[in-house]
Amino acid sequence: MNSSRWIIVFIVIFAVLAGLWYLSVTPRRELAEPTSSCVNCHTNLDSLNTAKAKDVEARNYLVKNSFHNSQHGKLACTTCHSGNSKANTKTEAHKGITVDPTADGGSNKCGECHNKITDKFVSSLHYTINGIQNKLITRMSKIENGEQVAKEVVHAKDSCIGCHATCGQCHISEPDIHGGGLLAGHDFVRANTLEHNEKTCSFCHHSIGPDYKTDVHHAQGYSCVQCHNDPNEVHGSGVAYKSMDDKGAITAKCSDCHTDLGGIHKTHMDLVSCSACHAGPYESCYGCHKGDAQKTIRLVRLGAGQDGRITTFTHTPISSDMFGSNLDISQLATKPSWIEITPHTIKAVQSDQEFCVKCHTDNHRKTDDIFLKRDELLFPNVEEKLLVPEGKLPKAL
């Protein structure tokens, strides 16, 4: 036997051994069962209505036939959800069931195929909700056991943790905070349509305000991910950011699309942010998310941004009884109650006299002036830096 034949034999043997090794370490995936009680119930609306719990909309858990013809639908339900697919009652079938198999960030299930995404997602802000938790910890840092209390608040049932995202709660079901239920009959949905984003993004990112449908981008049919289209921003980059305020956490910029700006833009861009001119009224909160202290006002103020330009601010929810106890409000003066934000109420504007005089006036002390004023500061010691200095306030035209 010549050397070339020995090489071929060696390659064949190596390929067989490699295949056997792969099968030994790869998790076994059960194929879908044609007689599965899961399928029999979840594809039949009458069966779901009979078995459903009170106040549950059965249609939200109806699985479409198209799902069974998909790549994921070829697997047995128990491959991801566990439970007992041979049981004849709901109680028995749901024993040991895993409602959201991606609650671990998708590492166990989705990670078998999508590990490049799941490896980064587990440290993302969407999964960890560190942005909410870290800001609350800072807010309560002057309170005894403040960090512990903040974490308890964040992870309490029906609290901030309801906005903790998983693969399933974006691509398969509606977020828990909105009551759950399948997005599209268990079909796996790509997060690139306006219809999808309104069922997922908007229910957690409530701070975009109820007026976001007036935004010029929304009116033209743009979805959230057409601007926030960097996978590292949505799925995570592997960097454990403390909040979305950290440099690199949010990468979307107006200039990604609006590149050739001239005229009045050139004279303003070094002085004001895009939103300072283009944002409409926005949601500001003056109380806790829950309870009698809740108070929401459609308001936006202009102040001094971190980059030195004039930009938009809204008020964050804060009150002395926001954590179920009567606190001294001064204990919460650890950071501003006004936050720099880009409102999702962007409008196309005309550079006419009526519009320009909203900023260009000689009377910035009037009550309807849009600039942040000293008497609106809840914590002057940490918020005075947000006031635009007298010498930088726009003058009358």
C-alpha positions in Angstrom: 0.0 0.0 0.0 1.5 3.3 -1.0 1.8 6.3 1.3 -1.2 8.2 -0.2 -3.5 5.3 0.7 -2.2 5.3 4.2 -3.0 9.0 4.5 -6.6 8.4 3.3 -7.1 5.5 5.8 -5.7 7.7 8.6 -8.1 10.6 7.6 -11.1 8.2 7.6 -10.2 6.7 11.0 -9.7 10.2 12.5 -13.0 11.5 11.1 -14.9 8.5 12.6 -13.2 8.9 16.0 -13.9 12.7 16.0 -17.5 12.0 15.2 -17.9 9.5 18.0 -16.2 12.0 20.4 -18.6 14.8 19.3 -21.6 12.6 19.9 -20.4 11.7 23.3 -20.0 15.3 24.5 -23.0 16.9 22.6 -26.2 17.1 24.7 -28.8 14.6 23.4 -31.7 16.4 21.6 -35.0 14.6 21.6 -37.0 14.9 18.4 -40.6 16.0 18.5 -43.2 13.3 19.4 -46.3 13.1 17.2 -48.4 12.0 20.1 -47.0 14.5 22.7 -49.6 15.8 25.1 -47.9 19.1 25.0 -48.6 19.4 21.3 -52.2 18.0 21.6 -53.1 20.7 24.2 -51.1 23.8 23.0 -52.3 23.5 19.4 -56.0 23.2 20.4 -57.6 26.4 21.7 -60.5 24.5 23.3 -58.1 22.3 25.3 -56.2 25.3 26.4 -59.4 27.1 27.5 -60.4 24.0 29.5 -57.0 23.7 31.2 -56.1 27.3 31.7 -55.8 29.1 35.1 -58.2 31.9 36.0 -57.4 35.3 34.4 -55.1 33.6 31.8 -55.8 34.3 28.1 -55.5 30.9 26.5 -54.9 32.3 23.0 -51.6 33.7 24.3 -50.2 30.2 24.7 -51.5 28.7 21.4 -48.7 27.2 19.3 -48.9 27.8 15.6 -48.5 24.9 13.1 -45.8 26.8 11.4 -43.6 26.4 14.5 -43.6 22.6 14.1 -42.1 23.0 10.6 -39.3 25.2 11.9 -35.8 24.1 12.9 -36.7 24.6 16.6 -40.1 22.9 16.3 -38.4 19.6 15.2 -37.3 19.1 18.8 -39.4 17.6 21.5 -41.0 20.2 23.8 -39.3 18.5 26.8 -35.9 19.1 25.2 -36.1 22.7 26.4 -39.1 22.8 28.8 -38.7 19.5 30.6 -42.0 18.3 32.1 -43.8 15.1 31.1 -45.0 14.9 27.4 -46.8 11.6 28.0 -49.0 12.8 30.9 -52.8 13.0 30.5 -53.4 15.9 32.9 -52.1 19.4 33.1 -50.8 18.9 36.6 -48.8 15.8 35.7 -47.6 17.3 32.4 -46.3 20.5 34.1 -44.4 18.7 36.9 -40.8 19.9 36.8 -41.5 22.2 33.8 -39.1 25.0 32.9 -41.2 28.0 31.8 -38.3 30.0 30.5 -35.4 27.7 29.4 -33.3 30.8 28.7 -33.6 32.2 32.2 -29.9 31.5 32.6 -29.0 33.9 29.8 -29.4 31.1 27.2 -26.1 29.4 28.0 -27.6 25.9 28.5 -30.1 25.8 25.6 -29.5 28.5 23.1 -25.8 28.4 23.7 -25.5 25.0 22.0 -25.8 26.8 18.7 -25.5 30.5 19.5 -22.7 30.5 22.0 -21.0 33.5 20.4 -24.1 35.5 21.5 -24.9 33.9 24.8 -21.3 34.0 26.1 -21.6 37.8 25.9 -25.2 38.2 26.8 -24.8 37.0 30.4 -22.9 40.1 31.2 -25.1 42.5 29.2 -27.2 45.2 30.8 -30.3 43.6 29.3 -29.7 40.4 31.3 -28.1 41.7 34.5 -30.1 44.9 34.8 -27.0 46.3 36.5 -27.9 49.8 35.2 -31.0 49.9 37.4 -29.4 48.2 40.4 -26.2 50.2 40.4 -28.1 53.5 40.1 -30.3 52.5 43.0 -27.4 51.5 45.1 -25.8 54.9 44.5 -29.1 56.6 45.4 -29.3 54.8 48.7 -25.6 54.9 49.6 -26.2 57.2 52.6 -28.8 55.0 54.1 -28.0 52.2 56.6 -27.8 48.9 54.7 -28.7 50.9 51.6 -27.0 48.5 49.2 -28.8 45.5 50.6 -32.1 47.3 50.6 -31.5 48.4 47.0 -30.8 44.9 45.8 -33.9 43.6 47.6 -36.0 46.3 45.9 -34.6 45.4 42.5 -35.1 41.6 42.9 -38.5 41.7 44.6 -41.4 40.1 42.8 -43.2 42.5 40.4 -40.3 44.9 40.7 -37.4 46.0 38.6 -36.4 42.4 38.0 -39.4 42.1 35.7 -37.4 44.0 33.1 -34.6 41.4 33.2 -34.4 40.2 29.7 -33.8 36.6 28.4 -33.5 35.2 24.9 -37.0 33.9 25.2 -38.6 37.1 26.4 -37.4 39.0 23.3 -37.6 36.3 20.6 -40.4 34.0 21.7 -42.7 35.6 24.3 -43.7 39.0 25.5 -41.8 40.2 28.6 -43.1 39.0 32.0 -43.7 42.7 33.0 -46.4 42.7 30.3 -47.9 39.4 31.4 -46.0 37.0 29.2 -47.6 34.9 26.4 -46.2 33.9 23.1 -45.3 36.6 20.6 -46.1 34.7 17.4 -47.4 31.2 18.4 -43.9 30.1 19.5 -42.3 31.0 16.3 -38.8 32.5 16.9 -39.1 36.1 16.0 -36.2 38.3 14.8 -36.2 41.6 16.7 -36.1 43.8 13.6 -39.7 44.9 13.0 -41.7 47.8 14.5 -44.6 45.4 15.5 -42.2 43.2 17.5 -40.4 46.1 19.2 -43.7 47.6 20.4 -44.5 44.3 22.1 -41.1 43.9 23.7 -38.8 46.9 23.9 -41.4 49.5 24.8 -42.8 47.6 27.8 -39.5 47.6 29.7 -38.1 50.8 28.3 -41.2 52.7 29.5 -39.0 55.8 29.9 -39.3 56.4 26.2 -42.7 57.8 27.2 -46.2 57.4 26.0 -45.6 59.9 23.2 -43.0 57.9 21.3 -45.5 57.2 18.6 -45.3 60.9 17.7 -41.6 60.5 17.0 -40.7 61.2 13.4 -38.8 57.9 13.1 -41.8 55.9 14.4 -44.2 57.7 12.1 -42.1 56.6 9.1 -42.2 53.0 10.3 -38.7 52.7 11.8 -38.3 50.0 14.5 -36.1 50.4 17.6 -33.3 48.2 16.1 -33.0 50.2 13.0 -31.2 52.7 15.1 -30.0 50.5 17.9 -28.6 48.0 15.4 -25.3 47.2 17.0 -25.5 43.6 18.3 -23.0 44.5 21.0 -25.5 47.1 22.3 -28.4 44.7 22.4 -26.8 41.3 23.1 -23.8 42.6 25.0 -20.2 42.9 24.0 -18.7 40.9 26.9 -18.1 44.1 28.9 -20.0 44.3 32.1 -21.1 47.9 32.0 -22.3 49.5 35.2 -25.1 51.4 33.4 -26.0 52.6 29.9 -24.4 55.9 30.7 -21.0 54.2 30.4 -19.0 55.0 27.3 -19.6 52.3 24.7 -22.7 50.9 26.3 -25.0 52.7 23.8 -23.5 53.1 20.3 -26.5 54.5 18.3 -26.0 58.1 17.2 -28.0 60.5 15.1 -25.0 61.0 12.8 -25.1 57.3 11.9 -27.8 58.3 9.4 -27.7 62.1 9.3 -24.3 62.6 7.8 -24.5 65.6 5.5 -25.8 68.4 7.7 -25.2 72.0 6.8 -26.8 75.4 7.3 -28.1 76.0 10.8 -26.8 72.7 12.0 -23.2 73.8 11.5 -23.7 76.8 13.8 -25.4 74.8 16.5 -23.9 71.3 16.7 -20.9 72.4 18.9 -23.2 74.2 21.3 -26.4 72.0 21.6 -27.3 68.3 21.2 -29.7 67.2 18.5 -32.4 66.5 21.0 -32.2 70.0 22.4 -33.8 71.3 19.3 -35.7 68.3 18.0 -37.2 66.7 21.1 -40.9 67.2 22.0 -42.5 66.9 25.5 -41.4 63.8 27.3 -42.3 61.8 30.4 -40.8 63.0 33.7 -41.6 61.3 37.0 -41.9 63.1 40.3 -42.7 60.1 42.5 -42.1 56.4 42.9 -43.0 53.9 40.2 -45.7 52.6 42.5 -47.9 53.9 45.2 -49.6 57.2 46.0 -46.4 59.1 45.4 -46.5 58.4 41.6 -46.8 61.6 39.5 -45.9 61.8 35.8 -45.6 65.0 33.9 -45.0 65.6 30.1 -42.0 67.7 30.5 -38.5 68.2 29.2 -35.9 70.7 30.3 -32.6 71.9 28.8 -29.5 71.9 30.9 -25.7 71.5 30.7 -24.7 68.1 29.4 -21.6 66.1 30.3 -20.0 67.0 27.0 -20.5 70.7 27.7 -23.3 71.2 25.2 -26.9 72.2 26.0 -29.1 69.0 26.0 -32.3 67.5 27.3 -33.1 66.4 30.8 -36.0 64.6 32.4 -36.8 64.1 36.1 -36.3 60.6 37.6 -38.8 59.1 40.1 -37.8 59.9 43.7 -39.7 60.5 46.9 -39.2 60.0 50.7 -41.6 57.1 50.8 -40.5 55.4 47.5 -39.2 52.3 49.4 -42.1 51.8 51.6 -40.7 53.7 54.6 -40.5 57.4 55.6 -37.0 58.5 54.7 -35.3 61.8 55.1 -35.2 63.1 51.5 -31.7 64.5 52.1 -30.5 60.9 52.5 -31.2 60.4 48.8 -29.1 63.4 47.7 -26.3 61.2 46.3 -26.8 62.0 42.7 -29.1 64.4 40.6 -32.8 63.8 40.3 -32.6 65.2 36.7 -31.0 62.8 34.2 -29.5 63.6 30.8 -31.5 61.7 28.2 -32.4 61.6 24.5 -36.2 61.7 24.3 -37.9 59.4 21.7 -40.2 62.3 20.7 -38.0 63.6 17.9 -39.7 66.0 15.5 -38.7 67.6 12.2 -38.5 71.3 12.9 -38.3 74.5 10.8 -35.7 77.2 11.6 -38.4 79.9 11.8 -38.9 82.7 14.3 -41.6 80.9 16.3 -39.5 77.9 16.9 -36.2 79.6 17.6 -37.6 82.0 20.3 -38.1 79.0 22.6 -34.4 79.2 23.3 -33.4 82.6 22.0 -35.0 85.0 24.5 -33.9 87.7 26.9 -36.3 86.4 29.6 -35.0 83.0 30.8 -36.7 83.6 34.2 -40.2 83.3 32.8 -42.2 80.3 34.0 -42.6 78.6 30.6 -38.9 78.9 29.8 -37.6 75.4 28.8 -34.2 75.8 30.6 -33.7 74.1 33.9 -34.0 76.6 36.8 -32.6 76.7 40.3 -36.0 76.3 42.0 -36.5 73.1 40.1 -33.5 71.4 41.7 -34.3 68.9 44.4 -30.7 68.4 45.4 -28.9 71.8 44.6 -25.5 70.6 45.9 -25.3 67.9 43.2 -27.5 69.4 40.6 -26.3 73.0 40.2 -23.8 71.8 37.6 -26.7 71.0 35.4 -27.8 74.7 35.1 -26.6 76.4 31.9 -24.4 79.3 33.0 -25.9 82.8 32.5 -23.3 83.7 29.9 -24.1 80.6 27.8 -27.9 81.0 27.7 -29.0 81.8 24.1 -29.8 85.5 23.6 -32.8 87.0 21.7 -32.4 87.0 17.9 
